[in-house]
Amino acid sequence: MKKTVLILLAILPLVACKGGHKTLLPNVSGKAGEVIVVMDKDNWEGNLGAETRDLLACDCHFLPQAEPLYSLVSVTPGGFADLFKVHRNIVIFDIAADKKKGEISFLQDIWAAPQCVINLTAPDAESAIETLKANGKNVVNAIEQAERDRVIRNSIKYEAREIAPQVSAIFGGSPHFPSGYKLKKKTENFVWIADEKQYTIQGILIYTYPAELAEEFKLNDIIAHRNAILKENVPGMFDGTYMTTSTAVQPELEYLRYKGRDLAQTRGYWEVENDYMGGPFVSHSFYSPDGMNIIVAEAFVYAPKYDKRQYLRQVESILYSWEWMEKKTEN
């Protein structure tokens, strides 16, 4: 009897029951920002591989040094063994003459969790290129969302729970801040939270100002408010120094909708006036629930010794974890 019970316990995690419970999957492997591309060698070295690299390994926008959007690892279909199947992000190219047309599917948690698997089938390389071009934005968005969700999941799991209530008391909502982040400054309309290590800073600034219907969510207005608020609240190391927006490169504005919230997303470079510090930032501007104010949640990175892609992606993902206080109460 004891032996039978032990056998059942060993089998249960490997099968899905009829009640709808999912099969227990291993955790994903691989580094953040890494993508496995399953493609035969000839296509990888040809036009299809070049198109794939142009899409997934192009330069990241608004980083001071050239860094690829994702780090690609090429694997042939014959070499796509179990070791690679548990990777976090996988793009599979299934090119075969019996395929009727180019098609693409977006899958989750096939061999591991939380996993993003994108499968592109096509009868030939030319058709695969057309399909990839037509769905390129969706491919990038799917991988980016998967990377972002992993950060948010860990932020909630290892949350520094004392921060969000203080932020929510001012703005009516807050992101989830993982362990390591500390509240550096708080006023009636501004907070500064950061994870500061010896050679890196990942910071989040949240502030609010009255909505002005004539100019709200225009780039010039967003930057003007940013510069005024940061000059007052984010001093540099020396007298007369403060954080501001770099004018060397024009910031970029994009309008997004994410989980029911309309956002004005601004990307650019920050610098310290009269000093030599600087780095990338991304901000989300959106209305307060009553529409009377604009709230800005901004992520920035200072990492002069290191590549900045992953540091920025991590802290930017925290912005997407924003929850209104009322929604937290309902849950």
C-alpha positions as CSV (number, residue, x, y, z in Angstrom):
1,M,0.0,0.0,0.0
2,K,2.8,2.4,0.9
3,K,4.5,1.7,-2.4
4,T,1.3,2.3,-4.3
5,V,0.8,5.7,-2.7
6,L,4.4,6.8,-3.4
7,I,4.0,5.8,-7.1
8,L,0.8,7.9,-7.3
9,L,2.4,10.9,-5.7
10,A,5.2,10.7,-8.3
11,I,2.8,10.5,-11.2
12,L,0.3,13.2,-10.1
13,P,2.4,16.3,-10.9
14,L,3.0,15.0,-14.4
15,V,-0.6,14.7,-15.6
16,A,-3.5,17.1,-15.9
17,C,-6.7,16.0,-14.1
18,K,-10.1,16.0,-15.6
19,G,-11.2,18.9,-13.4
20,G,-9.3,21.4,-15.6
21,H,-6.1,21.8,-13.5
22,K,-3.0,22.5,-15.6
23,T,-0.1,20.2,-16.0
24,L,2.7,21.2,-13.6
25,L,5.4,22.7,-15.7
26,P,9.0,23.5,-14.9
27,N,10.2,27.1,-14.5
28,V,11.5,28.8,-17.6
29,S,15.3,29.0,-18.2
30,G,17.4,31.5,-20.0
31,K,18.4,35.1,-19.4
32,A,16.1,38.0,-19.4
33,G,15.9,39.6,-22.8
34,E,17.0,36.4,-24.6
35,V,15.1,34.7,-27.4
36,I,15.6,31.2,-28.9
37,V,15.1,31.3,-32.7
38,V,14.4,27.8,-34.2
39,M,15.3,27.9,-37.9
40,D,17.4,25.8,-40.2
41,K,20.9,27.0,-41.0
42,D,20.3,27.9,-44.6
43,N,17.4,30.2,-43.8
44,W,19.2,31.7,-40.8
45,E,22.1,32.7,-43.0
46,G,19.8,33.9,-45.7
47,N,17.1,36.6,-46.1
48,L,14.7,35.1,-43.5
49,G,17.4,35.1,-40.9
50,A,18.3,38.7,-41.8
51,E,14.7,39.8,-41.5
52,T,14.4,38.1,-38.1
53,R,17.5,39.8,-36.8
54,D,16.3,43.2,-38.2
55,L,13.1,42.7,-36.2
56,L,14.3,41.2,-32.9
57,A,17.9,42.3,-32.7
58,C,17.7,45.9,-33.9
59,D,19.1,48.6,-31.7
60,C,17.0,49.5,-28.6
61,H,15.6,53.0,-28.8
62,F,16.9,55.6,-26.4
63,L,19.9,53.9,-24.9
64,P,23.2,55.8,-24.9
65,Q,25.1,52.8,-26.3
66,A,24.0,50.5,-29.0
67,E,22.3,47.4,-27.5
68,P,20.0,44.9,-29.3
69,L,16.3,44.8,-28.5
70,Y,16.7,41.1,-27.7
71,S,19.7,38.7,-27.5
72,L,19.1,36.0,-30.1
73,V,20.2,32.3,-29.9
74,S,19.9,30.4,-33.1
75,V,19.0,26.7,-32.9
76,T,18.3,24.3,-35.8
77,P,15.1,22.2,-35.7
78,G,17.2,19.1,-35.2
79,G,19.0,20.7,-32.3
80,F,15.9,21.9,-30.6
81,A,16.2,19.5,-27.7
82,D,14.6,19.6,-24.2
83,L,17.3,21.9,-23.0
84,F,16.0,24.7,-25.3
85,K,12.3,23.9,-25.0
86,V,12.1,25.2,-21.4
87,H,13.5,28.6,-22.5
88,R,11.5,31.7,-21.6
89,N,11.0,33.0,-25.2
90,I,10.9,30.8,-28.3
91,V,10.2,31.7,-31.9
92,I,9.8,28.6,-34.1
93,F,10.0,28.8,-37.9
94,D,8.3,25.7,-39.5
95,I,9.1,25.9,-43.2
96,A,7.8,23.0,-45.3
97,A,6.4,22.6,-48.8
98,D,3.2,21.0,-47.4
99,K,2.2,24.2,-45.7
100,K,-0.6,26.0,-47.6
101,K,0.2,29.5,-46.6
102,G,2.1,31.6,-44.0
103,E,0.5,31.6,-40.6
104,I,1.6,32.7,-37.1
105,S,0.3,31.6,-33.7
106,F,1.1,33.0,-30.2
107,L,1.2,30.4,-27.5
108,Q,1.9,30.3,-23.7
109,D,3.4,27.8,-21.3
110,I,3.9,24.9,-23.8
111,W,7.0,23.3,-22.2
112,A,7.6,25.6,-19.2
113,A,6.1,28.5,-17.3
114,P,5.8,31.5,-17.7
115,Q,6.8,30.9,-21.4
116,C,6.2,32.8,-24.6
117,V,6.2,30.6,-27.8
118,I,5.6,32.0,-31.2
119,N,5.1,29.5,-34.1
120,L,5.4,30.7,-37.7
121,T,4.6,28.2,-40.4
122,A,5.0,28.8,-44.2
123,P,5.6,26.8,-47.4
124,D,8.8,28.6,-48.2
125,A,11.2,31.3,-47.0
126,E,9.6,34.1,-49.1
127,S,6.2,33.4,-47.6
128,A,7.7,33.3,-44.1
129,I,9.3,36.7,-44.6
130,E,6.0,38.2,-45.7
131,T,4.2,36.7,-42.7
132,L,6.9,38.0,-40.3
133,K,6.7,41.5,-41.8
134,A,2.9,41.5,-41.5
135,N,3.0,40.4,-37.9
136,G,6.3,42.0,-36.8
137,K,4.8,44.4,-34.3
138,N,2.7,41.7,-32.7
139,V,5.7,39.4,-32.4
140,V,7.7,42.1,-30.6
141,N,4.8,43.1,-28.4
142,A,4.2,39.4,-27.4
143,I,7.8,39.0,-26.3
144,E,7.9,42.4,-24.6
145,Q,4.7,41.6,-22.7
146,A,6.0,38.3,-21.5
147,E,9.2,39.9,-20.3
148,R,7.2,42.6,-18.6
149,D,4.8,40.1,-16.9
150,R,7.7,38.2,-15.4
151,V,9.0,41.3,-13.8
152,I,5.6,42.3,-12.5
153,R,5.0,38.8,-11.1
154,N,8.3,38.9,-9.2
155,S,7.6,42.5,-8.0
156,I,4.3,41.3,-6.5
157,K,5.9,38.1,-5.1
158,Y,8.8,39.9,-3.4
159,E,7.1,43.2,-2.8
160,A,8.4,45.9,-0.4
161,R,4.8,46.2,0.9
162,E,5.4,49.3,3.0
163,I,5.8,51.6,-0.1
164,A,2.6,51.2,-2.1
165,P,0.2,52.4,0.7
166,Q,2.2,55.6,1.1
167,V,2.2,56.2,-2.7
168,S,-1.6,55.4,-2.9
169,A,-2.4,57.8,-0.1
170,I,-1.1,60.7,-2.4
171,F,-2.1,59.5,-5.9
172,G,-4.9,57.1,-5.3
173,G,-2.9,54.2,-6.8
174,S,0.6,52.8,-7.0
175,P,2.9,50.3,-8.8
176,H,4.2,47.2,-7.0
177,F,7.8,47.8,-5.8
178,P,10.0,44.8,-5.3
179,S,12.3,44.2,-2.4
180,G,15.3,46.6,-2.6
181,Y,13.4,49.7,-3.5
182,K,13.3,52.4,-0.8
183,L,11.2,55.6,-0.4
184,K,13.7,58.4,-0.7
185,K,11.4,61.5,-0.8
186,K,7.7,62.2,-0.3
187,T,5.8,65.5,-0.6
188,E,2.1,66.3,-1.2
189,N,2.5,65.8,-4.9
190,F,5.8,63.9,-5.5
191,V,7.5,60.7,-4.5
192,W,10.9,59.3,-5.3
193,I,11.5,55.6,-4.9
194,A,14.8,53.9,-5.9
195,D,16.9,50.8,-5.7
196,E,20.4,52.1,-5.3
197,K,23.5,49.9,-5.5
198,Q,27.2,50.8,-5.6
199,Y,27.3,51.3,-9.4
200,T,23.6,51.4,-10.5
201,I,20.4,53.3,-9.7
202,Q,17.0,52.2,-10.8
203,G,14.6,55.0,-9.9
204,I,10.9,55.8,-10.1
205,L,9.5,59.3,-9.8
206,I,5.7,59.8,-9.4
207,Y,4.2,63.3,-9.5
208,T,1.0,65.1,-10.3
209,Y,-0.1,68.5,-11.6
210,P,-3.4,70.0,-12.6
211,A,-4.9,69.0,-16.0
212,E,-4.8,71.8,-18.6
213,L,-7.3,70.9,-21.3
214,A,-5.6,73.1,-24.0
215,E,-2.2,71.4,-23.8
216,E,-2.5,68.1,-21.9
217,F,-0.5,65.2,-23.1
218,K,1.5,67.3,-25.6
219,L,5.2,66.6,-25.7
220,N,6.3,70.1,-25.0
221,D,3.9,70.4,-22.0
222,I,4.9,67.0,-20.6
223,I,8.6,68.0,-20.7
224,A,8.0,71.5,-19.3
225,H,6.2,70.1,-16.3
226,R,8.8,67.4,-15.9
227,N,11.7,69.9,-15.9
228,A,10.0,72.2,-13.4
229,I,9.0,69.4,-11.0
230,L,12.4,67.6,-11.1
231,K,14.4,70.9,-10.7
232,E,12.5,71.4,-7.4
233,N,12.6,67.8,-6.2
234,V,15.6,65.9,-7.6
235,P,18.8,67.7,-6.7
236,G,22.2,66.5,-7.9
237,M,25.3,65.9,-5.8
238,F,26.5,69.5,-5.8
239,D,24.9,72.9,-5.3
240,G,23.1,74.2,-8.4
241,T,22.7,70.8,-9.9
242,Y,19.4,69.0,-10.5
243,M,17.8,66.4,-12.8
244,T,16.4,67.7,-16.1
245,T,15.6,66.5,-19.7
246,S,18.5,66.3,-22.1
247,T,18.1,68.4,-25.2
248,A,20.8,66.5,-27.2
249,V,18.1,64.1,-28.5
250,Q,14.4,65.0,-28.9
251,P,12.2,62.9,-26.6
252,E,9.7,60.6,-28.2
253,L,5.9,60.5,-27.4
254,E,3.6,57.6,-28.0
255,Y,0.0,57.0,-27.0
256,L,-0.9,53.6,-25.6
257,R,-3.8,51.8,-24.0
258,Y,-2.9,49.2,-21.4
259,K,-5.4,47.3,-19.3
260,G,-8.1,50.0,-19.6
261,R,-5.8,52.9,-19.0
262,D,-4.9,55.5,-21.7
263,L,-1.3,56.5,-21.4
264,A,1.0,59.1,-23.0
265,Q,4.4,57.4,-23.0
266,T,7.5,59.6,-23.2
267,R,11.0,58.2,-23.8
268,G,14.2,60.3,-23.7
269,Y,17.4,61.0,-21.8
270,W,17.8,62.7,-18.5
271,E,20.8,64.6,-17.3
272,V,22.0,66.5,-14.3
273,E,22.3,70.3,-15.0
274,N,25.9,71.5,-14.4
275,D,27.1,67.9,-13.9
276,Y,28.0,64.8,-16.0
277,M,25.4,62.3,-14.8
278,G,22.7,61.0,-17.2
279,G,20.9,58.1,-18.7
280,P,17.6,56.9,-20.2
281,F,14.1,57.5,-18.9
282,V,10.5,56.5,-19.8
283,S,7.4,58.0,-18.3
284,H,3.6,57.3,-18.3
285,S,1.3,60.3,-18.1
286,F,-2.4,59.6,-17.4
287,Y,-5.5,61.2,-15.8
288,S,-6.4,60.8,-12.2
289,P,-9.7,59.0,-11.6
290,D,-11.6,62.3,-11.3
291,G,-9.9,63.8,-14.4
292,M,-8.8,66.9,-12.5
293,N,-5.1,66.1,-12.5
294,I,-2.4,64.4,-14.6
295,I,-0.3,61.7,-12.9
296,V,3.2,60.9,-14.2
297,A,5.0,57.7,-13.2
298,E,8.5,57.8,-14.5
299,A,11.4,55.2,-14.6
300,F,15.0,56.1,-15.0
301,V,18.4,54.3,-14.9
302,Y,21.9,55.3,-14.0
303,A,24.4,52.6,-14.8
304,P,27.6,54.2,-16.3
305,K,29.6,51.0,-16.0
306,Y,27.1,48.6,-17.6
307,D,24.7,48.0,-20.5
308,K,21.4,49.5,-19.6
309,R,18.8,47.5,-21.6
310,Q,17.8,45.1,-18.9
311,Y,18.0,47.7,-16.1
312,L,15.6,49.9,-18.0
313,R,13.3,47.1,-19.0
314,Q,13.1,46.0,-15.3
315,V,12.2,49.4,-13.8
316,E,10.0,50.3,-16.8
317,S,8.0,47.1,-16.2
318,I,7.2,48.2,-12.7
319,L,5.3,51.2,-14.1
320,Y,2.9,48.7,-15.9
321,S,2.0,47.2,-12.5
322,W,0.1,50.3,-11.5
323,E,-3.2,49.6,-9.6
324,W,-5.8,52.0,-8.4
325,M,-6.5,51.8,-4.7
326,E,-10.2,51.0,-5.3
327,K,-9.2,48.0,-7.5
328,K,-6.9,46.7,-4.8
329,T,-9.8,46.9,-2.3
330,E,-12.1,45.0,-4.5
331,N,-9.7,42.2,-4.9
